[in-house]
Amino acid sequence: MSQTLESPLDQVEQLADQPWVTIVWNDPVNLMSYVSYVFRSYFAFTPEEAERLMLAVHNEGRAVVASGGREDMERHVEAMHDFGLWATLAKEGA
């Protein structure tokens, strides 16, 4: 029985298809109300969703606030930095 090996291009395409996420991390500087405000104003989350995500950042140390293509997630990370929040991007599930 022979196995089919994937070409390097196939592997790159599979990696490119995997979504990326924007993660906002807890920090000792920003007020919880400000983090919630940023989530509402930038991502247009409802007040309830913004509050839920802000509490995840506060209580769990981080929250995934967006998922999608790498370029979009890079823009979100940059925007979070512009608001003074600590954010990173990562492969979804990593």
Sequence and secondary structure as in RCSB ss.txt:
>XXXX:A:sequence
MSQTLESPLDQVEQLADQPWVTIVWNDPVNLMSYVSYVFRSYFAFTPEEAERLMLAVHNEGRAVVASGGREDMER
HVEAMHDFGLWATLAKEGA
>XXXX:A:secstr
       HHHHHHHHHHS EEEEEE  SSS HHHHHHHHHHHH   HHHHHHHHHHHHHHSEEEEEEE HHHHHH
HHHHHHHTT EEEEEETT 
